[in-house]
Amino acid sequence: MFNFIFKSLPYFRCVVVSTSPTHKLHFLQHYPFSSSSSALKSVSSTANQHSFTVDYLIKSCGFPPEKALSASKRMKFETPDKPDSVMAFFRNHGFTETQIAVLIRKLPRLLLSDPEKTLLPKIEFFHSKGVSTEDIVKILSATPAILRRSLENHVIPSYNFLKELLKSEEKTNAAIKQQSRLLLYDLHISVAPNIEALREIGMPESIIVSFFTNQSSAFRGNADRFKEMVEEVKKMGFNPTTMMFGEAIHALRAITKSNWERKVEVYKKWGFSEDDILVAFRKRPRFMVVSDDKITRIMGFFVNKLGWESSIIARRPVLLCLSLERRIIPRCSVYQILLSKGLIKKGFGLIKMMDSPESYFLEKFVKKYEEEAPELLKLYQDKLNLSNSGN
């Protein structure tokens, strides 16, 4: 069943970059130790060859010197005209100075773009689809490579594919805002065959759309391998008409065969059988994506500190998907106070306390007892603050 599831001493050197006959920019450059001076001469020579580019990237775009030097090896301009026009374009289309700097640092070659021919048509396209200026800025800041894709051959076909799947521009825009990288792929090649594979096994369109919207990365990849995963999930007893089927595919997509086998061994050390693991996977597929360290820490807390049998966690794998520091320990502390004061009985639904939404937990287990245990809220907040501080 499981066979398929698979510097030496550093030193600093001053580089002198000439930006004009009368002006020189000095900055420290860090290199690993080397007994050869030829490499250093090469780096210094590169800096001098691309001096204007380096100077511009540092002064106008906020690049660290090392990154500016590295970027200058892949692009070069001798005057500020082209990059200035690109910077001005972004300012005129709602980008702040900070956002522009981040955008250019992610994709320096944008500075060589033609604003009117390359950048403006994409901005206008998004506007034509009802995307606000604010959202356009967010989308492009997150994934500037969209600006380097062909509008006619890539961006528009990918957008139209999403619109056909999601059935509205509003949902399409929301999906792009949440996962802007979707526009970097040829969805007709990387996604369409996998969607068709789900339709063939009877997965309802509403489930496919929900699955894709929440976990689109699971759809990208080799179509043959995707079909194999679909068949394996079916053999495990998952119902293709439910979202859990999609979650199982997403989990298998995120883990290699060797990682799966290693996690099986980790769980076995805590008393899980292979049947336990399969049952737990059916309930909460994500529990097999949890890191080995997290498995050990959470199992150690429940088994060693609370004295639970490992079978309890095996039957409730959701516990392994929670944060030990931000969820389990703070809420267990509240539970122990309520128990010590006789406000709840031993065996009360601790698991429900840990798995419930934050608002529900505060209302039902903290505010409800503020007269009998006024210290509860402070205790809970202190535990949360401790976890947030990294201690």
Residue pairs with C-beta under 8 A, 6 or more apart in sequence:
1 235
1 236
1 274
1 278
2 260
2 261
2 264
2 274
3 257
4 228
4 229
4 232
4 257
5 232
5 252
5 255
5 257
5 260
5 288
6 252
6 255
6 256
6 257
6 258
6 259
6 260
6 261
7 32
7 33
8 32
8 33
9 33
10 30
10 31
10 32
10 33
11 30
11 31
11 33
12 28
12 29
12 30
13 28
13 29
13 30
13 31
13 40
14 26
14 27
14 28
14 29
15 26
15 27
15 28
15 29
15 43
15 44
15 47
15 65
15 69
16 24
16 25
16 26
16 44
17 24
17 25
17 26
17 27
17 47
17 48
17 51
17 54
17 55
18 24
18 25
18 48
18 51
19 25
19 51
19 52
19 55
25 51
25 54
25 55
25 58
27 58
27 65
28 65
29 43
29 47
29 65
29 66
29 69
30 66
31 39
31 40
31 43
34 40
43 69
46 69
46 72
46 73
47 54
47 69
47 72
50 69
50 72
50 73
50 76
52 77
52 78
52 79
53 68
53 71
53 72
53 75
53 76
53 77
54 65
54 68
54 69
54 72
56 77
56 80
56 83
57 63
57 67
57 68
57 71
57 72
57 104
57 108
58 64
58 65
58 68
60 80
60 83
60 84
60 87
61 100
61 101
61 104
61 105
61 108
61 111
62 101
62 105
63 71
63 105
63 108
67 105
71 108
74 108
74 109
75 108
75 109
75 111
75 112
77 83
77 111
77 112
82 111
82 112
83 111
83 112
85 115
86 110
86 111
86 112
86 113
86 115
86 119
87 100
87 104
87 111
88 115
89 115
89 119
89 120
90 99
90 100
90 103
91 97
91 100
93 123
93 133
93 136
93 137
94 133
94 134
94 136
94 137
95 103
95 137
95 141
99 137
99 141
102 141
103 110
103 140
103 141
103 144
104 110
104 111
106 144
107 144
107 145
107 147
107 148
109 148
110 119
110 144
110 147
110 148
113 119
113 147
113 148
118 147
119 147
121 151
122 146
122 147
122 151
122 155
123 136
125 151
125 155
125 156
125 159
126 135
126 136
126 139
127 133
127 136
129 159
129 169
129 172
129 173
130 169
130 170
130 173
131 139
131 173
131 176
131 177
135 173
135 177
138 177
138 180
139 146
139 176
139 177
139 180
140 146
140 147
140 180
142 180
142 181
143 180
143 181
143 183
143 184
145 184
146 155
146 180
146 183
146 184
149 155
149 183
149 184
154 183
154 186
155 183
157 186
157 187
157 188
158 182
158 183
158 185
158 186
158 187
159 172
159 176
159 183
161 187
161 188
161 191
161 192
162 172
162 175
162 176
162 182
162 187
163 169
163 172
165 195
165 208
165 209
165 212
166 172
166 175
166 209
166 213
167 209
171 213
175 182
175 213
175 216
176 182
176 183
179 216
182 216
185 191
185 220
190 219
190 220
190 221
191 212
191 216
191 219
191 220
193 223
193 226
194 219
194 220
194 221
194 223
194 226
195 208
195 212
195 219
197 223
197 226
197 227
197 230
198 208
198 211
198 230
198 240
199 205
199 208
201 230
201 234
201 240
202 240
202 241
203 211
203 240
203 241
203 245
203 246
204 241
207 241
207 242
207 243
207 245
207 246
210 243
210 246
211 218
211 243
211 246
211 249
211 250
212 219
215 246
215 247
215 250
217 250
217 253
218 246
218 249
218 250
218 253
218 254
219 226
221 253
226 249
229 249
229 252
229 253
230 249
232 252
233 245
233 248
233 249
233 252
234 240
236 248
236 278
236 281
236 282
237 282
238 244
238 245
238 248
238 282
239 245
244 282
244 285
247 285
247 286
248 281
248 282
248 285
250 285
251 281
251 285
251 286
251 288
251 289
252 285
254 289
255 263
255 288
255 289
260 288
262 292
263 288
263 290
263 292
263 295
264 274
264 277
266 292
266 295
266 296
267 276
267 277
267 295
267 314
268 274
270 295
270 299
270 303
270 310
270 313
271 309
271 310
271 311
271 314
272 280
272 310
272 314
276 311
276 314
277 288
277 314
279 314
279 315
280 287
280 314
280 315
280 317
281 287
281 288
281 317
283 316
283 317
283 318
284 317
284 318
284 320
284 321
286 321
287 317
287 318
287 320
287 321
290 320
290 321
294 320
294 324
295 320
297 324
298 313
298 319
298 320
298 322
298 324
298 328
299 310
299 313
299 320
301 324
301 328
301 329
302 308
302 312
302 313
302 319
303 309
303 310
303 313
306 332
313 319
313 320
316 351
318 351
318 355
319 328
319 351
319 354
319 355
322 328
322 354
322 355
323 387
325 386
325 387
326 384
326 387
326 388
327 354
328 354
329 383
329 387
330 380
330 383
330 384
330 387
331 353
331 354
331 361
331 365
331 380
332 350
332 354
333 379
333 380
333 383
334 353
334 365
334 366
334 376
334 379
334 380
335 344
335 348
335 350
335 353
335 365
337 373
337 375
337 376
337 379
338 344
338 348
338 365
338 369
338 373
338 376
339 345
339 346
339 348
341 372
341 373
343 369
343 372
343 373
353 361
353 365
356 364
366 376
366 377
366 380
367 377
369 376
370 376
370 377
